[in-house]
Amino acid sequence: MVIVSGTGGPVPPIVRLADELVADIMDMSDAELLAEIEAEGLNAEEEADRMRAMIAIATAQSGKLRLKAARAEIDRAAGTPRGQVHQLPLKERAAVLARFANDDTKLKSRLTMAARNGEGITEKELDDILADLRELGAIDEDGNPI
Amino acid sequence: MGARVRNGILHSCEARIIGFRNQAIITVKGDGDPRRRRFSIAHELGHWQHHRGRSSICRASEIGNFSQGNAGIERQADNYAADLLMPAYLFRPLATAHRRPSFAAIDALAAAFSTSRLATALRFVDLSPWPCMIVCHGQNGRRWFRRNGGIPHHWFPRDDLDPESDAMDVLYGKADRARPTIIGADAWFDRWNADRFNVTEECVQGFGKEVLALLTLPDQMLE
């Protein structure tokens, strides 16, 4: 069994050791595991309960950390100024959007401005999408690709 | 996942995702049914998971649209949304706890998972242990259908509605729903031996002028 901790980047030795230990345990049969627990003078049921409790705590802590990270990201995004591309004339704003969607025919058709009775986007939606692109760092305040 | 979700005022679509590199902003219509909104968000997350780097503007007709003609990437995003909101390991035991397929069971599951009746019905058909199928008809005939994996493919539903079926009353607004009824299988299938079997049908109103029929087939039809 191969266990890989994390995604990308060098793995710290302590994490590699933990992975190796987990891999060893996972490779053991149930009988081998029970024999080892008994040899240590431990009760298998109690050990299983203890391990389950530890896993539940670790899972909850991991969830809290992820929630905290997500909250921090939301706060950071809320503080990011939305773009000022909308100060350009409408025709230029539409051109910025068309350029963004150049490689995607479906998206490009959807980003066409609404003609009379048409199904395209409204000017407000156009500005919102440009603001999204500014916030994502795809374009600068003049609508140029970054 | 690197995606932020916002409510917004959208006129031309139900939801959109604007992605750039490993970050995206998902905007969904802030008004309307919260269950629908949840599905739309999950649908856009499906786009982000499967089609990362691309942006997408999804109309209402593309989210949770299970007709055969719906584009591949929209179907993929719908499937992701169903998996996310109604995980099989949670959904299957709750579905199986009901005694038989019914819209009452589907509505109870929809309440439990905060999903729409339609999305739940389709998940129910996919994951339940019963040989059931959902057939959707509009006034111009059959729109789409979905059948449980245990039903042989030769049981293909008819294009038109049989006048004997309660679905007719629901489709034309005489009733909101019809109780489960046993009816000849030939009302729903035009296969040569369909008249030898009976199926159970239960019908409810769908979106707009549509009727959803839940059909349960007997074991003999599975051979």
Interface residues (C-beta under 8 A of the other chain):
Chain A: E73 I74 A77 F100 A101 D104 L107 R110 L111 A114 E119 G120 I121 T122 K124 E125 D128 I129 D132 L133 E135 L136 G137 A138
Chain B: R4 G8 I9 L10 H11 S12 C13 R16 I18 G19 F20 R21 Q23 A24 I25 T27 R54 S55 S56 I57
